[in-house]
Amino acid sequence: MEGIEIMVEKSDVLIVGAGTAGTYISWLLAKKGFSVILIEKDKREEVGKRLDVIHFETDRVQMAGIPPFKAGTPDCIEIRNVSTVITPDFKTEIKVRALQTIVRLTPFLNKTYKILESDGIKLVFSTEFKEIIFEDNKIVGLFAESGGNRQEYRARLIIDASGKPAVIRTSLPEDYGIETFELGPNDVMYVLLEYIKWKYPDKPHPATDTGYNWWLLWFGPSYDPEGAILGVGQPGSFENARNAREDFLKRANLPPYEIIKKEQGSTPYRRPPYSLVMDGFLCIGDAAAVTYPFSGHGVTATWVLCMIASDVIEKALKTKEYISREHLWEINVNYFRDQGAKFAGLFTQLSGVLNFNEKEWNYFLKKGLIYKTSEGDDIPEPNKEYEEEMSLSEILKFLFKIIGGLVRRKLSLKHMKRLLQANALAGKIKKHYEIYPENPKNFGKWVEKAELLWTQKKIAVKKLSLVKIEYH
């Protein structure tokens, strides 16, 4: 309003979004001695309440340097090493080594806020981003609003960690040099969670951390030892997720249970922007669509990006110059040539796998063609680096099982061709990301080739009894 002077708050780095991405990058940067302000639209006690229980990959927690969790504390339900996968015909259980820490999100975040404040980070809650401030066509700050009051923030670097809405990235001018796409229904995995309590907990029922991959459905640990979380995720709409769950329930013959509460949310299910940085700007987490292709969640995936980014940002802030795209470009190079390339390949591979019908899923799971199996009672270690490394003998065994499935009509030639095409394209896309340009001057040419490759990715279709679902 005219005549009212707006106070200006200044810092080295301003971060929008106090979820798992924003808090982690702020912690890393504060430890390096930089001033950080973290603003969040929700009230302090309500951040993370949309989803109560989530899981982190235990080895990624250790890699990120997060203080160790302890099972039974307010923010940690349990730490587990093994999960179970059930075939669509409900006849076979497959044990999978899954190194998971089961976390209650709001207590975890509130514990984290105290750590951040002790490190000198300023946390500002109930404050909503309104407008980017530009000078000479470059980002220098933003306006935010709290309780009807307008506040101006200035920083050398603005980080968008606002989650799926990506409020800053999507507000940038289209010619600023970074993609401003918003997530549509086909770019999102819609997740429904029911916290259930078994009426007869002593009688047989699915164990917690049991997956039914044909439906993209699972039973997860809950805060109630006599209960579970029945979760399902599907792209396109919440209705698709509900129909997939109903299809499962018609077949599963579950014992009686009552629903204690329901939650719903969504997570990005698409490739990230080709660049995560621009002048004075970085996007991370769901705001950058950085998620695991095979599960949809992305907390620890983004922590890997944050570790890369914090080292590059440290060098940039020490220059005393305006933080340009060139200062931050190494973030793109180091991320997309490694984890980003692997995720791009996996996302493309899934477009072949998700076409398989129920009979084919049964065959693939039972023959160890999706999850690696071991001889005897041993449970194999998971693929922690998201790369498929097979010896010559393993390749021959894999091919022998595929040929056997085709001969016995357990697999269709049509779907196997789609899988081979998807795998070939995945290899090309992964290799292209592995040569991400070191110099921003070569970025346009690289994007042209990437666009040509991504347009070759085909839509996968799954047909359930109640719904046909497309995976774009």
Residue, then its C-alpha position, 0 to 999 in steps of 0.5 A: m500500500e502507498g505510504i507504507e514502507i515494506m521491510v526488506e529481509k536479506s540473506d545469502v539464500l532464500i528457500v520457499g517450502a519447509g518440507t523435506a527438500g527445503t529443510y535439508i538444503s537449508w541445513l547443508l548451506a547453514k553448516k557451510g556458514f551462509s545465512v538462510i531464510l526458509i519460508e513456508k505457507d503452512k503453520r509450523e505445527e501443520v507442515g507435513k500433516r497431509l501425509d502422516v507416515i512415509h518411508f526413507e531408504t535407510d542407506r540414503v539417510q546415512m549417506a545424507g548425514i541425517p542424524p540416526f533414527k531410533a525405532g519407537t520414538p515419535d518420529c520413527i515407527e520402525i526400521r526394516n530390512v525385508s519386504t514381501v511382494i505377492t503375485p497377482d494370483f495371490k499364490t507366491e510370496i517373494k521376499v525383497r531386501a528393502l532397507q527402509t526407515i518408517v517415519r512420521l512426517t510431522p514429528f520428523l519435520n518439527k524435530t528438524y526445525k529445532i535443529l535448523e534454528s540452532d544452526g541460525i536458520k530463520l524459519v518463517f511460517s504462515t507466509e505465502f509466496k506472491e511475486i518474484i522481484f526482477e532487476d535487469n531481467k534477473i531474479v533478486g528476491l520475492f514478495a510474500e504475504s503473511g496475515g495480510n502483510r506484504q514482506e520483501y525478501r532479497a537473496r543472492l539465490i532463490i530455491d524453489a522447494s515448494g513441492k508439486p505446485a512449484v510456485i516459483r518455477t511456474s511463475l517464471p517468464e517462459d523465456y527465462g531459460i527454465e521450463t515452467f510446465e505445470l503438472g497435469p493429470n498424466d504427470v501425477m501419481y494419485v495416492l490414496l491411503e487408508y489407515i486400517k485396523w484389523k478386527y481380528p489381528d491374531k488371524p492371518h492377514p497381509a503383513t505390513d510392507t507387503g506389495y501387490n505390484w500389479w495394482l500398484l498397491w501395498f500394505g505399509p506399517s502404521y503407528d497402530p501395531e494392530g493396523a496397517i496403511l492400505g495404499v494405492g497409487q495410479p496416474g490420471s485421477f484419484e478415481n483411477a486409484r480407487n478403481a484399482r483398489e476396488d479391483f484388488l479388494k474384489r480378489a484379495n479375500l481380506p479379513p475384516y477391518e475398519i478404516i480409522k482415517k483416510e489421506q490422499g495426495s499426489t506426487p510427480y510422475r514425469r521427467p524433471p525440467y531439462s535444467l534445474v538452474m537459472d540466474g539466481f534460481l534453483c528448483i529441487g524436490d517435487a518442484a523439480a519433479v525429482t522422484y523415484p520412477f518405480s515408486g513415485h516418492g522422492v525424499t531421499a532422491t532429492w537429498v542426493l541432488c541437494m548434496i550436489a547443489s550445496d557444494v556448487i552453491e558454496k563455490a558460487l556464493k564465495t565469488k561475491e558476484y551475482i549468482s548466474r546460470e553459469h555459476l550453478w550449471e555444475i549442479n545440472v551436469n553432476y546430477f543429470r549425468d548420474q542419478g538423473a540419467k539412471f532415473a530417465g532410463l528407468f522411467t522409460q523402461l517402465s513404459g515397457v513393463l507396465n504393458f504386461n497383463e496379469k498372467e505375464w506379471n505372474y510369470f515375471l515375478k515367479k521367475g525372478l525377472i523383475y526382482k532379482t532372486s537368490e538361491g536357497d533361503d538367501i534374500p538378495e541385496p537391493n539394487k542400491e545404485y538403480e543400475e542393472e548389472m548382469s553377468l553373462s551367465e545371468i543374461l543367458k538365464f534371463l533370455f532362457k526364461i523369456i524364451g520359455g515364457l514365449v514358448r509356453r504362452k506365458l508371455s505375449l510376443k507383442h508385449m515382449k517387443r514393446l519391452l525390448q523397444a522400451n529398453a532400447l530407448a531407455g539406453k539411448i536416453k540414459k546415454h544422452y543424459e550421461i553426456y549432459p553439456e558441460n557448457p550452457k552454450n551447448f544446452g539448446k542442441w542437447v535439448e533438441k536431441a532429448e526432445l526427439l528421444w522423449t517423443q519416442k516414449k510410448i504410452a503404456v496401458k493396463k487393463l483392470s476389470l474396473v478401469k483401463i489406466e494409461y501411463h504416459 
